[in-house]
Amino acid sequence: MLGLAFCTFLVSIPPAPLVGLGPQRSVHSINPKMGVHTRLTDEVEQWKIKRTLEMVREMGASWVVEYFPWGYIEPQEGRYDWAHADMVVDHARRQGLTIVARLDFVPEWARPPDTTFRYLDESGYESYADFVYAFVEHFRGRVQFIIIWNEPNLSFEWGYRPPDPKAYTALLQMAYRRAKEANPDIQVLAAGLAPTLAPPGDPNGMNDLDYLQAMYDAGAAPYFDILAAHAYGWKFPADDPPAPDKINFRRVELLHAVMVRNGEPDKPIIISEGGWNDHPRWTKAVRPGVRIANSIAAYRLAAEWPWCMAIALWSFRTPWPTHSIRDYSTFVTPDFVPKSIYYEVQRYAEGKDDAGAPGK
């Protein structure tokens, strides 16, 4: 009887309501380069995906960088599940947002046993390039920008192997060709490099400036249309001058200088991650008010840089509390409560001159 009652209870539960896309929206902002990194990868409820992207638009950001893991979409070779990716892309577009899609995360079938989802050796390059082709073809007309991998200058992101710019360039080359086969108009971004001062020979990481130069030396120039960049400020203000021995927001100018030296002064950069953290006890964090002022100053700087196409600060929201420093880089809580930084960035986007000023 108990089992029958339980089954009756389950049958009586109404299905979840459908979430419509709603009317076509547009972003209103004084700075069309403004963006955020949304990280909806693990958000399963459609209404939360929609609400996240609505709030991004309402804040005044036009760009979103979103992660589309290869292993989620192609868990078995040749079998694609586009449902979640379609949901994110369609809601973003309906809110008037431009999507930059980061593509990585190696499925088990594409890597050797006992390796991580960051491990991809040369034997798997063709499979990854096939996925890139499938992604670009599937989202033709909906996604115009893709990032090939993430922070390959770190050992962790390269499968716990020493960073290898020549090997990454070979991967980029193959992925670029396949992407252009699927859609000649797709814009391919080279991976955002982790800002690091790692000395030569460090097995854990390679200096981002040296890594980018090594990519050029390996022949990468024709195989990316845009450079993705990671620009974190740590404890430095947004306008702190760049220097090779310092990690600050304007270090991105040094990446641009590498591009200039290699004959590509006009190739754009998209800052696909960046910003500040306001954790009360982290040594690299700042006070919440300082984070607000720095973030708005970063948006202003990006607007002035002719070579910067967009800037997506990390990160808009997490699906649940992480109980880590990540919770202190967000603009809204998991329950969609806007933080002060959300309101001040919104005021900046509306053209309020005092947005982010001390005491606000």
C-alpha positions as CSV (number, residue, x, y, z in Angstrom):
1,M,0.0,0.0,0.0
2,L,2.8,2.4,0.9
3,G,4.4,1.7,-2.5
4,L,1.2,2.3,-4.3
5,A,0.6,5.6,-2.4
6,F,4.1,6.7,-3.3
7,C,3.6,6.0,-7.0
8,T,0.3,7.9,-6.9
9,F,2.1,10.8,-5.3
10,L,4.7,10.8,-8.1
11,V,2.1,10.7,-10.8
12,S,0.3,13.6,-9.3
13,I,3.3,15.9,-9.4
14,P,2.7,18.4,-12.2
15,P,5.3,18.7,-14.9
16,A,7.7,21.7,-14.7
17,P,6.3,24.7,-16.6
18,L,7.9,25.5,-19.9
19,V,10.1,28.5,-20.0
20,G,9.6,30.6,-23.1
21,L,12.3,32.7,-24.7
22,G,10.3,35.8,-24.4
23,P,10.4,38.9,-26.7
24,Q,13.6,39.9,-28.4
25,R,15.6,42.3,-26.2
26,S,18.5,44.7,-26.7
27,V,21.2,46.0,-24.4
28,H,21.3,49.7,-23.5
29,S,24.8,50.8,-22.4
30,I,27.2,53.6,-22.9
31,N,30.0,51.0,-23.3
32,P,29.3,48.3,-26.0
33,K,32.4,46.4,-25.0
34,M,31.1,45.5,-21.5
35,G,30.7,41.8,-20.8
36,V,30.8,39.1,-18.1
37,H,31.8,35.5,-17.9
38,T,28.5,33.7,-17.1
39,R,29.5,30.0,-16.4
40,L,26.0,28.5,-16.9
41,T,27.7,25.1,-17.7
42,D,26.3,23.4,-14.6
43,E,23.0,25.4,-14.3
44,V,20.3,22.8,-15.0
45,E,17.1,24.8,-14.5
46,Q,16.0,26.7,-17.6
47,W,14.3,29.6,-15.7
48,K,17.6,30.2,-13.9
49,I,19.5,30.3,-17.2
50,K,17.0,32.8,-18.5
51,R,17.0,34.9,-15.4
52,T,20.8,35.0,-15.3
53,L,21.0,36.3,-18.9
54,E,18.1,38.8,-18.3
55,M,20.1,40.3,-15.4
56,V,23.2,40.5,-17.5
57,R,21.3,42.5,-20.1
58,E,19.7,44.7,-17.4
59,M,23.1,45.4,-15.9
60,G,24.2,46.8,-19.3
61,A,26.6,44.1,-20.5
62,S,26.5,43.1,-24.1
63,W,28.9,40.2,-24.2
64,V,29.0,36.9,-22.4
65,V,31.8,34.3,-22.4
66,E,30.3,30.9,-21.8
67,Y,31.9,27.5,-21.4
68,F,30.7,24.6,-23.6
69,P,32.5,21.5,-22.5
70,W,33.3,19.0,-25.2
71,G,32.8,16.1,-22.8
72,Y,29.3,17.2,-22.0
73,I,28.2,17.7,-25.6
74,E,29.9,14.6,-27.1
75,P,30.1,12.1,-24.2
76,Q,30.3,9.2,-26.8
77,E,32.2,9.6,-30.0
78,G,30.0,10.9,-32.7
79,R,26.9,11.3,-30.5
80,Y,26.0,14.9,-29.7
81,D,23.7,16.2,-27.1
82,W,23.0,19.9,-27.9
83,A,20.0,20.4,-25.6
84,H,21.7,22.4,-22.8
85,A,24.0,24.3,-25.2
86,D,21.0,25.3,-27.4
87,M,19.1,26.5,-24.3
88,V,22.0,28.8,-23.2
89,V,22.6,30.1,-26.7
90,D,19.0,30.8,-27.5
91,H,18.3,32.6,-24.3
92,A,21.5,34.7,-24.6
93,R,20.6,35.7,-28.1
94,R,17.0,36.6,-27.2
95,Q,18.4,38.9,-24.5
96,G,20.5,40.6,-27.2
97,L,23.8,39.3,-26.0
98,T,26.9,38.3,-28.1
99,I,28.3,34.9,-27.1
100,V,32.0,33.9,-27.0
101,A,32.1,30.1,-26.6
102,R,35.0,28.5,-24.9
103,L,35.6,24.9,-26.1
104,D,37.5,22.3,-24.1
105,F,37.1,19.5,-21.5
106,V,38.2,16.2,-23.0
107,P,35.7,13.3,-22.9
108,E,37.0,9.9,-21.5
109,W,36.9,8.3,-25.0
110,A,39.3,10.9,-26.4
111,R,42.1,10.5,-23.9
112,P,44.2,7.7,-22.4
113,P,43.1,6.0,-19.2
114,D,44.0,7.6,-15.9
115,T,44.3,11.1,-17.4
116,T,42.3,14.2,-16.6
117,F,39.7,16.1,-18.6
118,R,42.5,18.6,-19.4
119,Y,44.7,16.0,-21.1
120,L,44.7,15.9,-24.9
121,D,47.7,14.6,-26.8
122,E,48.4,14.6,-30.5
123,S,46.4,11.4,-31.1
124,G,43.2,13.3,-30.0
125,Y,43.7,16.5,-31.9
126,E,41.6,15.3,-34.9
127,S,38.7,14.3,-32.6
128,Y,38.8,17.7,-30.9
129,A,38.9,19.5,-34.3
130,D,35.9,17.3,-35.4
131,F,34.0,18.6,-32.3
132,V,35.0,22.2,-33.2
133,Y,33.6,21.6,-36.7
134,A,30.4,20.1,-35.3
135,F,29.9,23.0,-32.8
136,V,30.5,25.7,-35.4
137,E,28.2,24.0,-37.9
138,H,25.5,23.5,-35.4
139,F,25.6,27.1,-34.1
140,R,26.2,28.8,-37.5
141,G,24.3,32.1,-37.4
142,R,24.0,32.0,-33.6
143,V,27.6,31.8,-32.2
144,Q,30.2,33.9,-34.0
145,F,33.2,33.6,-31.6
146,I,34.9,30.4,-30.3
147,I,37.9,30.0,-28.0
148,I,40.3,27.1,-28.6
149,W,41.2,25.7,-25.1
150,N,42.0,27.5,-21.9
151,E,45.2,28.6,-20.2
152,P,47.5,26.0,-22.0
153,N,50.5,27.8,-20.4
154,L,49.6,26.1,-17.0
155,S,50.5,22.5,-16.4
156,F,47.1,21.8,-14.8
157,E,45.2,23.0,-17.9
158,W,47.6,21.0,-20.2
159,G,46.8,17.7,-18.5
160,Y,49.5,17.9,-15.8
161,R,52.2,18.1,-18.5
162,P,54.8,20.8,-18.9
163,P,53.4,23.7,-21.0
164,D,54.2,23.2,-24.7
165,P,53.4,26.2,-27.0
166,K,54.4,24.4,-30.1
167,A,52.0,21.5,-29.3
168,Y,49.2,24.0,-28.5
169,T,49.9,25.8,-31.8
170,A,49.5,22.5,-33.7
171,L,46.1,22.0,-31.9
172,L,45.1,25.6,-32.7
173,Q,46.1,25.1,-36.4
174,M,44.0,22.0,-36.8
175,A,40.9,23.5,-34.9
176,Y,41.1,26.7,-36.9
177,R,41.0,24.9,-40.3
178,R,38.1,22.8,-39.3
179,A,36.2,25.8,-37.8
180,K,36.6,27.7,-41.1
181,E,35.4,24.7,-43.1
182,A,32.2,24.7,-41.1
183,N,31.8,28.5,-41.3
184,P,34.3,30.8,-43.1
185,D,33.0,33.7,-41.1
186,I,33.6,32.2,-37.6
187,Q,36.0,34.2,-35.5
188,V,38.6,31.9,-33.8
189,L,40.2,33.0,-30.6
190,A,43.5,31.7,-29.3
191,A,43.2,30.5,-25.7
192,G,43.4,33.0,-22.9
193,L,46.7,32.6,-21.2
194,A,47.1,32.6,-17.4
195,P,49.0,35.7,-16.3
196,T,52.0,34.2,-14.5
197,L,55.6,35.1,-13.7
198,A,56.8,31.5,-13.8
199,P,60.6,31.4,-14.5
200,P,62.0,29.5,-17.5
201,G,61.8,25.8,-17.0
202,D,59.1,25.8,-14.4
203,P,57.1,22.6,-14.9
204,N,54.0,24.1,-13.5
205,G,53.6,27.1,-15.8
206,M,55.1,29.3,-18.5
207,N,55.2,33.1,-18.5
208,D,52.3,34.2,-20.6
209,L,54.4,36.8,-22.6
210,D,57.0,34.1,-23.4
211,Y,54.3,31.6,-24.3
212,L,52.6,34.0,-26.7
213,Q,56.0,34.7,-28.4
214,A,56.7,31.0,-28.6
215,M,53.3,30.5,-30.3
216,Y,54.3,33.1,-32.9
217,D,57.6,31.4,-33.4
218,A,55.7,28.1,-34.0
219,G,53.7,29.8,-36.8
220,A,50.4,30.5,-34.9
221,A,49.8,33.9,-36.5
222,P,47.5,32.8,-39.4
223,Y,45.5,30.5,-37.1
224,F,43.7,32.9,-34.8
225,D,41.6,35.9,-35.7
226,I,41.5,37.3,-32.1
227,L,43.5,36.7,-29.0
228,A,41.7,35.8,-25.8
229,A,43.3,37.3,-22.7
230,H,43.0,36.9,-18.9
231,A,43.5,40.2,-17.1
232,Y,43.3,39.9,-13.3
233,G,44.1,42.9,-11.1
234,W,44.9,41.2,-7.8
235,K,45.6,44.0,-5.3
236,F,46.6,46.6,-7.9
237,P,44.3,49.3,-9.1
238,A,43.0,49.1,-12.7
239,D,45.2,51.9,-13.9
240,D,48.4,50.5,-12.4
241,P,51.1,50.7,-15.2
242,P,52.0,47.4,-16.8
243,A,55.4,45.8,-16.2
244,P,56.9,42.5,-17.2
245,D,57.6,41.5,-13.5
246,K,54.1,42.4,-12.3
247,I,50.6,40.8,-12.7
248,N,48.0,43.4,-12.9
249,F,45.0,44.3,-15.1
250,R,47.1,46.3,-17.6
251,R,49.4,43.4,-18.2
252,V,47.1,42.8,-21.2
253,E,48.9,45.8,-22.9
254,L,52.1,43.7,-22.8
255,L,50.3,40.9,-24.7
256,H,49.3,43.4,-27.3
257,A,52.9,44.6,-27.5
258,V,54.0,41.1,-28.3
259,M,51.4,41.1,-31.1
260,V,52.7,44.4,-32.4
261,R,56.3,43.1,-32.4
262,N,55.1,40.2,-34.5
263,G,53.5,42.4,-37.1
264,E,49.9,42.2,-35.9
265,P,49.1,45.6,-34.4
266,D,45.5,45.5,-35.5
267,K,44.5,42.0,-34.5
268,P,41.9,42.3,-31.7
269,I,42.0,41.1,-28.1
270,I,38.9,40.0,-26.2
271,I,39.5,39.9,-22.4
272,S,37.6,36.7,-21.7
273,E,38.4,36.6,-17.9
274,G,39.5,39.3,-15.6
275,G,38.6,41.4,-12.6
276,W,39.1,41.6,-8.8
277,N,38.0,39.6,-5.8
278,D,36.7,40.9,-2.5
279,H,37.1,37.9,-0.1
280,P,37.7,39.3,3.4
281,R,40.7,37.0,4.1
282,W,42.3,36.3,0.8
283,T,45.8,37.8,0.4
284,K,45.1,38.9,-3.2
285,A,41.7,40.3,-2.6
286,V,40.6,43.9,-2.2
287,R,37.7,45.7,-0.3
288,P,34.3,45.5,-1.9
289,G,34.3,49.2,-2.7
290,V,37.7,49.0,-4.3
291,R,36.6,46.0,-6.4
292,I,33.7,48.1,-7.7
293,A,35.9,51.1,-8.5
294,N,38.5,48.9,-10.2
295,S,35.9,47.0,-12.3
296,I,34.3,50.2,-13.6
297,A,37.7,51.6,-14.3
298,A,38.6,48.4,-16.2
299,Y,35.5,48.8,-18.4
300,R,36.5,52.4,-19.1
301,L,40.0,51.4,-20.0
302,A,38.8,48.7,-22.4
303,A,36.5,51.3,-24.1
304,E,39.6,53.4,-24.8
305,W,41.8,50.6,-26.2
306,P,41.2,50.4,-30.0
307,W,42.6,46.9,-30.1
308,C,40.2,45.6,-27.4
309,M,37.0,44.2,-28.8
310,A,35.3,43.3,-25.5
311,I,35.9,42.6,-21.8
312,A,34.2,39.9,-19.9
313,L,34.8,40.1,-16.1
314,W,34.8,37.0,-14.0
315,S,32.2,36.0,-13.1
316,F,28.5,36.9,-13.0
317,R,27.0,34.1,-10.8
318,T,27.5,30.6,-9.6
319,P,24.6,28.0,-9.5
320,W,25.3,27.4,-5.8
321,P,27.6,28.7,-3.1
322,T,31.1,27.3,-3.6
323,H,32.2,28.3,-0.1
324,S,35.5,29.5,-1.6
325,I,37.0,32.6,-3.0
326,R,34.9,32.1,-6.1
327,D,31.8,33.4,-4.2
328,Y,33.6,36.8,-3.9
329,S,34.1,37.3,-7.6
330,T,30.4,37.3,-8.5
331,F,28.0,40.1,-9.4
332,V,24.8,38.4,-8.0
333,T,24.3,35.6,-5.5
334,P,23.1,32.1,-6.5
335,D,19.6,33.3,-5.4
336,F,19.8,36.2,-7.8
337,V,20.3,38.9,-5.2
338,P,22.3,41.7,-6.8
339,K,25.5,42.8,-5.0
340,S,26.6,46.4,-4.8
341,I,28.9,45.9,-7.7
342,Y,25.9,44.9,-9.9
343,Y,24.1,48.1,-9.2
344,E,27.2,50.3,-9.6
345,V,28.1,48.7,-12.9
346,Q,24.5,49.2,-14.0
347,R,24.7,52.9,-13.1
348,Y,27.9,53.2,-15.1
349,A,26.3,51.6,-18.1
350,E,23.4,54.1,-17.8
351,G,26.0,56.9,-17.9
352,K,25.9,58.0,-14.3
353,D,29.2,59.8,-13.8
354,D,29.5,59.0,-10.1
355,A,29.1,55.2,-10.5
356,G,31.7,53.4,-8.5
357,A,32.9,56.5,-6.8
358,P,34.1,56.2,-3.1
359,G,31.1,56.3,-0.7
360,K,28.7,54.9,-3.3
